[in-house]
Amino acid sequence: MEWKLGATSGEVVAVGNGERSRDHQLGESKGTVVAGGNGCGNRLDQFNGPAYIFVDRDQLVYLSDDGNHHVMKWMKDATQGIIVAGGQGEENDLTQLNCPRGVVVDQLGTVYVADLKNHRIMRWPKGATQGSVIIGENGNGGQSNQLYCPIDLSLDRHGNICIVDYDNH
């Protein structure tokens, strides 16, 4: 299974399957495993449904893990990741995510996550043990204060957030 969303950083393309992430130099057919690769599971060196990927300017790799309901950060040459958002189950508490999808990280290291089944966008400041809801939290729907299965997001250079809200078409 390929990533639903790929990421590029210079001459490197990040791709993966259900258990790992690989870096590919453009034009080459073989990649290097940079995250996971140790089978499906819930350890810090495994994934259970990696969904989206973000590579920052320092080459840190952030992956949303749909099955483990968290976002992990992987440093270069790391043997395991660090949970930076979620990881406390799949409900809607501020320490939890439910099928996280799109992930972006700003210049301060703040992680923004499209929390698909909770119909919200979460912000996790660097080092935080819980996030805050910045968009959504009013149930699923089509009103201006609601989301309905947000799957991806991006930040522009001014800090504005653009959201792909899947079931609101």
Contacts in CASP RR format, 6 or more apart in sequence:
PFRMAT RR
TARGET T0000
AUTHOR 0000-0000-0000
METHOD contacts of the structure
MODEL  1
MEWKLGATSGEVVAVGNGERSRDHQLGESKGTVVAGGNGCGNRLDQFNGP
AYIFVDRDQLVYLSDDGNHHVMKWMKDATQGIIVAGGQGEENDLTQLNCP
RGVVVDQLGTVYVADLKNHRIMRWPKGATQGSVIIGENGNGGQSNQLYCP
IDLSLDRHGNICIVDYDNH
1 16 0 8 1.000
1 17 0 8 1.000
1 18 0 8 1.000
2 15 0 8 1.000
2 16 0 8 1.000
2 17 0 8 1.000
3 14 0 8 1.000
3 15 0 8 1.000
3 16 0 8 1.000
3 21 0 8 1.000
3 50 0 8 1.000
3 51 0 8 1.000
3 52 0 8 1.000
3 53 0 8 1.000
4 51 0 8 1.000
4 52 0 8 1.000
4 101 0 8 1.000
4 151 0 8 1.000
5 52 0 8 1.000
5 53 0 8 1.000
5 102 0 8 1.000
5 152 0 8 1.000
6 13 0 8 1.000
6 14 0 8 1.000
6 15 0 8 1.000
6 53 0 8 1.000
7 13 0 8 1.000
7 14 0 8 1.000
7 53 0 8 1.000
7 54 0 8 1.000
7 55 0 8 1.000
8 14 0 8 1.000
8 55 0 8 1.000
9 55 0 8 1.000
9 57 0 8 1.000
9 59 0 8 1.000
11 25 0 8 1.000
11 26 0 8 1.000
12 23 0 8 1.000
12 24 0 8 1.000
12 25 0 8 1.000
12 26 0 8 1.000
12 55 0 8 1.000
13 23 0 8 1.000
13 24 0 8 1.000
13 26 0 8 1.000
14 21 0 8 1.000
14 22 0 8 1.000
14 23 0 8 1.000
14 24 0 8 1.000
14 34 0 8 1.000
14 53 0 8 1.000
14 55 0 8 1.000
14 61 0 8 1.000
15 21 0 8 1.000
15 22 0 8 1.000
15 24 0 8 1.000
16 22 0 8 1.000
16 50 0 8 1.000
18 40 0 8 1.000
18 47 0 8 1.000
18 49 0 8 1.000
18 50 0 8 1.000
19 36 0 8 1.000
19 37 0 8 1.000
19 38 0 8 1.000
19 39 0 8 1.000
19 40 0 8 1.000
19 46 0 8 1.000
19 47 0 8 1.000
19 49 0 8 1.000
19 50 0 8 1.000
20 33 0 8 1.000
20 35 0 8 1.000
20 36 0 8 1.000
20 37 0 8 1.000
20 38 0 8 1.000
20 39 0 8 1.000
20 47 0 8 1.000
20 50 0 8 1.000
21 33 0 8 1.000
21 34 0 8 1.000
21 35 0 8 1.000
21 36 0 8 1.000
21 50 0 8 1.000
21 53 0 8 1.000
21 61 0 8 1.000
21 63 0 8 1.000
21 74 0 8 1.000
22 31 0 8 1.000
22 32 0 8 1.000
22 33 0 8 1.000
22 34 0 8 1.000
23 31 0 8 1.000
23 32 0 8 1.000
23 34 0 8 1.000
24 30 0 8 1.000
24 31 0 8 1.000
25 31 0 8 1.000
34 61 0 8 1.000
34 74 0 8 1.000
34 76 0 8 1.000
35 47 0 8 1.000
35 50 0 8 1.000
35 61 0 8 1.000
35 63 0 8 1.000
35 72 0 8 1.000
35 74 0 8 1.000
35 78 0 8 1.000
35 81 0 8 1.000
36 45 0 8 1.000
36 46 0 8 1.000
36 47 0 8 1.000
36 74 0 8 1.000
37 45 0 8 1.000
37 46 0 8 1.000
37 47 0 8 1.000
38 45 0 8 1.000
38 46 0 8 1.000
39 46 0 8 1.000
39 47 0 8 1.000
40 46 0 8 1.000
40 47 0 8 1.000
40 48 0 8 1.000
40 49 0 8 1.000
41 47 0 8 1.000
41 48 0 8 1.000
41 68 0 8 1.000
42 48 0 8 1.000
42 68 0 8 1.000
43 80 0 8 1.000
44 72 0 8 1.000
44 80 0 8 1.000
44 81 0 8 1.000
44 82 0 8 1.000
44 83 0 8 1.000
45 79 0 8 1.000
45 80 0 8 1.000
45 81 0 8 1.000
47 63 0 8 1.000
47 65 0 8 1.000
47 68 0 8 1.000
47 72 0 8 1.000
48 65 0 8 1.000
48 66 0 8 1.000
48 67 0 8 1.000
48 68 0 8 1.000
49 65 0 8 1.000
49 66 0 8 1.000
49 67 0 8 1.000
49 68 0 8 1.000
50 63 0 8 1.000
50 64 0 8 1.000
50 65 0 8 1.000
50 66 0 8 1.000
51 63 0 8 1.000
51 64 0 8 1.000
51 65 0 8 1.000
51 66 0 8 1.000
51 99 0 8 1.000
51 100 0 8 1.000
51 101 0 8 1.000
51 102 0 8 1.000
52 63 0 8 1.000
52 64 0 8 1.000
52 100 0 8 1.000
52 101 0 8 1.000
52 102 0 8 1.000
52 103 0 8 1.000
52 114 0 8 1.000
52 152 0 8 1.000
53 61 0 8 1.000
53 62 0 8 1.000
53 63 0 8 1.000
53 64 0 8 1.000
53 103 0 8 1.000
54 61 0 8 1.000
54 62 0 8 1.000
54 63 0 8 1.000
54 102 0 8 1.000
54 103 0 8 1.000
54 104 0 8 1.000
54 105 0 8 1.000
55 61 0 8 1.000
55 62 0 8 1.000
56 62 0 8 1.000
56 105 0 8 1.000
56 109 0 8 1.000
59 76 0 8 1.000
60 73 0 8 1.000
60 74 0 8 1.000
60 75 0 8 1.000
60 76 0 8 1.000
60 105 0 8 1.000
61 73 0 8 1.000
61 74 0 8 1.000
62 71 0 8 1.000
62 72 0 8 1.000
62 73 0 8 1.000
62 74 0 8 1.000
62 84 0 8 1.000
62 103 0 8 1.000
62 105 0 8 1.000
62 111 0 8 1.000
63 71 0 8 1.000
63 72 0 8 1.000
63 74 0 8 1.000
63 103 0 8 1.000
64 70 0 8 1.000
64 71 0 8 1.000
64 100 0 8 1.000
64 101 0 8 1.000
64 102 0 8 1.000
64 103 0 8 1.000
64 113 0 8 1.000
65 71 0 8 1.000
65 72 0 8 1.000
65 100 0 8 1.000
66 99 0 8 1.000
66 100 0 8 1.000
66 101 0 8 1.000
66 116 0 8 1.000
67 99 0 8 1.000
68 87 0 8 1.000
69 86 0 8 1.000
69 87 0 8 1.000
69 89 0 8 1.000
69 90 0 8 1.000
69 96 0 8 1.000
69 97 0 8 1.000
69 98 0 8 1.000
69 99 0 8 1.000
69 100 0 8 1.000
70 83 0 8 1.000
70 85 0 8 1.000
70 86 0 8 1.000
70 87 0 8 1.000
70 97 0 8 1.000
70 100 0 8 1.000
71 83 0 8 1.000
71 84 0 8 1.000
71 85 0 8 1.000
71 86 0 8 1.000
71 97 0 8 1.000
71 100 0 8 1.000
71 103 0 8 1.000
71 111 0 8 1.000
71 113 0 8 1.000
71 124 0 8 1.000
72 81 0 8 1.000
72 82 0 8 1.000
72 83 0 8 1.000
72 84 0 8 1.000
73 81 0 8 1.000
73 82 0 8 1.000
73 84 0 8 1.000
74 81 0 8 1.000
74 82 0 8 1.000
75 81 0 8 1.000
75 82 0 8 1.000
84 111 0 8 1.000
84 124 0 8 1.000
84 126 0 8 1.000
84 127 0 8 1.000
85 97 0 8 1.000
85 100 0 8 1.000
85 103 0 8 1.000
85 111 0 8 1.000
85 113 0 8 1.000
85 122 0 8 1.000
85 124 0 8 1.000
85 131 0 8 1.000
86 95 0 8 1.000
86 96 0 8 1.000
86 97 0 8 1.000
86 100 0 8 1.000
86 124 0 8 1.000
87 95 0 8 1.000
87 96 0 8 1.000
87 97 0 8 1.000
88 95 0 8 1.000
88 96 0 8 1.000
89 96 0 8 1.000
89 97 0 8 1.000
90 96 0 8 1.000
90 97 0 8 1.000
90 98 0 8 1.000
90 99 0 8 1.000
90 117 0 8 1.000
91 98 0 8 1.000
92 98 0 8 1.000
92 118 0 8 1.000
92 120 0 8 1.000
93 130 0 8 1.000
94 130 0 8 1.000
94 131 0 8 1.000
94 132 0 8 1.000
94 133 0 8 1.000
95 129 0 8 1.000
95 130 0 8 1.000
95 131 0 8 1.000
97 113 0 8 1.000
97 115 0 8 1.000
97 118 0 8 1.000
97 122 0 8 1.000
98 115 0 8 1.000
98 116 0 8 1.000
98 117 0 8 1.000
98 118 0 8 1.000
99 115 0 8 1.000
99 116 0 8 1.000
99 117 0 8 1.000
100 113 0 8 1.000
100 114 0 8 1.000
100 115 0 8 1.000
100 116 0 8 1.000
101 113 0 8 1.000
101 114 0 8 1.000
101 115 0 8 1.000
101 116 0 8 1.000
101 150 0 8 1.000
101 151 0 8 1.000
101 152 0 8 1.000
102 113 0 8 1.000
102 114 0 8 1.000
102 151 0 8 1.000
102 152 0 8 1.000
102 153 0 8 1.000
103 111 0 8 1.000
103 112 0 8 1.000
103 113 0 8 1.000
103 114 0 8 1.000
104 111 0 8 1.000
104 112 0 8 1.000
104 153 0 8 1.000
104 154 0 8 1.000
104 155 0 8 1.000
105 111 0 8 1.000
105 112 0 8 1.000
106 112 0 8 1.000
106 155 0 8 1.000
106 159 0 8 1.000
108 125 0 8 1.000
108 126 0 8 1.000
109 125 0 8 1.000
109 126 0 8 1.000
110 123 0 8 1.000
110 124 0 8 1.000
110 125 0 8 1.000
110 126 0 8 1.000
111 123 0 8 1.000
111 124 0 8 1.000
111 126 0 8 1.000
112 121 0 8 1.000
112 122 0 8 1.000
112 123 0 8 1.000
112 124 0 8 1.000
112 134 0 8 1.000
112 153 0 8 1.000
112 155 0 8 1.000
112 161 0 8 1.000
113 121 0 8 1.000
113 122 0 8 1.000
113 124 0 8 1.000
114 121 0 8 1.000
114 150 0 8 1.000
114 151 0 8 1.000
114 152 0 8 1.000
114 153 0 8 1.000
114 163 0 8 1.000
114 164 0 8 1.000
115 121 0 8 1.000
115 122 0 8 1.000
115 150 0 8 1.000
116 149 0 8 1.000
116 150 0 8 1.000
116 151 0 8 1.000
116 166 0 8 1.000
117 149 0 8 1.000
118 137 0 8 1.000
119 136 0 8 1.000
119 137 0 8 1.000
119 139 0 8 1.000
119 140 0 8 1.000
119 141 0 8 1.000
119 146 0 8 1.000
119 147 0 8 1.000
119 148 0 8 1.000
119 149 0 8 1.000
119 150 0 8 1.000
120 133 0 8 1.000
120 135 0 8 1.000
120 136 0 8 1.000
120 137 0 8 1.000
120 147 0 8 1.000
120 150 0 8 1.000
121 133 0 8 1.000
121 134 0 8 1.000
121 135 0 8 1.000
121 136 0 8 1.000
121 147 0 8 1.000
121 150 0 8 1.000
121 153 0 8 1.000
121 161 0 8 1.000
121 163 0 8 1.000
122 131 0 8 1.000
122 132 0 8 1.000
122 133 0 8 1.000
122 134 0 8 1.000
123 131 0 8 1.000
123 132 0 8 1.000
123 134 0 8 1.000
124 130 0 8 1.000
124 131 0 8 1.000
125 131 0 8 1.000
134 161 0 8 1.000
135 147 0 8 1.000
135 150 0 8 1.000
135 161 0 8 1.000
135 163 0 8 1.000
136 145 0 8 1.000
136 146 0 8 1.000
136 147 0 8 1.000
138 145 0 8 1.000
138 146 0 8 1.000
139 146 0 8 1.000
140 146 0 8 1.000
140 147 0 8 1.000
140 148 0 8 1.000
140 149 0 8 1.000
140 167 0 8 1.000
141 147 0 8 1.000
141 148 0 8 1.000
141 167 0 8 1.000
141 168 0 8 1.000
142 148 0 8 1.000
142 168 0 8 1.000
147 163 0 8 1.000
147 165 0 8 1.000
147 168 0 8 1.000
148 165 0 8 1.000
148 166 0 8 1.000
148 167 0 8 1.000
148 168 0 8 1.000
149 165 0 8 1.000
149 166 0 8 1.000
149 167 0 8 1.000
149 168 0 8 1.000
150 163 0 8 1.000
150 164 0 8 1.000
150 165 0 8 1.000
150 166 0 8 1.000
151 164 0 8 1.000
151 165 0 8 1.000
151 166 0 8 1.000
152 163 0 8 1.000
152 164 0 8 1.000
153 161 0 8 1.000
153 162 0 8 1.000
153 163 0 8 1.000
153 164 0 8 1.000
154 161 0 8 1.000
154 162 0 8 1.000
155 161 0 8 1.000
155 162 0 8 1.000
156 162 0 8 1.000
END
